[in-house]
């Protein structure tokens, strides 16, 4: 882990980060304010970036790889809420604003490179840049709406319908997310997922 400003690949990483869905509209002055605060992290597959119930929260901007947001009940049963890949971000900003512990974990599905900063520092930055704060909070609302839509989908659509929705919205992730993880997200078995994908390929 190292500060972005001291990273040997600073130029490349900064260029990739400037394409992030939250950072892409930054003015040069806003980027100059944020860049020194960012730390670059490299995470192994399966590494937990945020533990459910934690009060230590951070803002993540993904450079490469895939993260998942997952919630578990006291018995240890897990539900995957979303996947996030390059140009996306993950956060516990809403929980921090509500002064509640993190309601989910954030875990690396694959090796991940990301930039991060403490959620308190990110909130302070947003307060100094109202236009950025507006765009970010819009993305938060969109993200929460997508998570809610996914939860509803699990109850209202059958297995083929759930897969079809994922393909429609996240086709670029289908071949990248491990079968076991994608099956868990869709609440089906890996065997069912294989049959559905084989059937779809046969139709095409």
N, C-alpha and C positions, 0 to 999 in steps of 0.2 A: 504494500500500500504506500502510495506517495502522492504528494500534492501534484495536481495537474501542471502547475506552472514550473515544476522541477522535473517533470517526467521526460525521459529521453525521446518519447514519441509525442511530445506535446502538440506539435503542429497537426499531425494526423488525427489525434484524438479530439482536439478542439474542432477540427473540420467535421468530424463525424457527429460530435455533440451538437454542433450548430444546426444539424438536420433533424434533431429530436423534435417531436411534435409539440413540446412545451417551449423549447429553446429556439425554434427556428424563426420566430418573429422578433427575437431580441434586437434591440438597438445596440450599436457598438458600445455605448456607455453602460448599458445594462450588463452586457457580457463582460466588460472590463471589471465591473463590480463583483460579478459572480465567480469568474474564473479562478481567482486566487483562493476561493473558499472550497473548491472542489478537490476531493481526494479520489484517486483512481484505485479501484480494487479488482483483483482477479479471484474469482470464486470457483471452487471445484464443483462438479456435479454432486447434488445432494446437500451442499452446504446451506445452512440456514442463515439468512441475512437478518431476519426479524423473527423473534419467537412470540407466538401467541401469548398474550398476557403481559408482555414486556412494556415498560414505561420508557425505555430508551429507544427512541424512534429516529429514523433518518429518511431523507429523500433520495431516491435512486433514479438515475438516468442511464438507460441501457445502451452500451456501445456495441456489444455482440453477445450472442447467446440468448437463452430463454429463462425467464423466471415464472414461477407459479405462485398464486396466492391461495392458501389452503387453510381451512378451519377444521378443528377437531373437537369432538365432544369429550366429556370426562372418561368415557370408555375407550377412547382412542380411535373411534371411527372418523375418517377424514372425508372432507368434501373439497374438491378443487373448484375455486370460484372463478379463476381466470388465468390465462397465460399472457405474458408480455415479452416481446422480443425487441430487436433493434429499432431505434427511433421512438421507442415507447418508454414509459417510466412506471415506477411503482412507489407507493407512499403510504403512510399512516396519518396523513395530514388531518383528515376528518376526526379521527380518534383523538389526536393531540389537541385539536381545537375544542373538543367536547370534554377534555381532561379525563379520558378513560383509557385503560390499558389497551394495547393493540388487540383487536378482535380476531386476528388471523396471523398466520405465519407467512413469510416470504422466503421461498426456497429456490435454489438454482436447479433447473431441470437438466441443464447442460453446463459445460464450462461457461462462465459469464465474465465479461469485462464491463464494468460500470463506473460511473462517477457518482459520488455521494457527498452529502453534507448533513450535519445535524438538523433535525426538523425545526428547532428553534432558530437556527441561523437562516434557514430557508424562509421561515415566516417573517423574520426581520427584513430580509431582502425584499419579500413581496410587499411589505408595508411601505418600503421606499420606492417601489415601482408599481403604482396602481394599475397600469395597463397590463403588465405581466400578471399581476394578481387576478385580474378579471379573466384573462385567458386561461390561467391555471385552474381557477375555481370552476370555470366552465368545463374543462376537461375532467375534473373531479366528479362533477354532476353526471357527465356523460358516462364515465367509468362506472359509477354506482348504478346508473340506469341499466348498463349492460350486464352487470352482475345480477341485478334483480331479474332482468329478462331471462338470463340463463337459468336461474332458480325456477322461474315459472315454466320454462321450456321442459325442465326435467319432469314436471308433473303433467303437462298438457300434451306433449308430443311423444310418439312412440320412438323406438330406437332408430329406425331409418330416418324419421323426421329430425331427430336430434343431430344425427350425423350430417344430414343435408343442410341444416342451419349452420353448423360449424364450417362446412365446406364453403358455403355462401359468404360467410363473414371472415373466415380465417384460412382460406385455401392455402396460403403460403406457409402455414405451420403444419399442415397435415403430414408431410413427409419428414418433418423435423422433430416433432414431439414423439417420444417413445410410445409404442402401442399401449403399454400398460398405463401410462399417464393419461393418454387421450381417452382410453376406455373408462378410466376412473372419472374423468371430467364429464363424460357422457352418461355415466352411471350404467354401463353395460360391461360384459365380460370381454377380455381381449379376444376370445374366440368369436364372439358375436361381431365385434368390430372387424375382424378379418373377413368373416363371411359377407358382411355388408359392403366392405370395400371391394371384395372380389366380384360381388354382384354388380356393383356400380361400374367397375372396369369392363365387365362383360357387356353391359348395356352400351357403353361408349365404344 
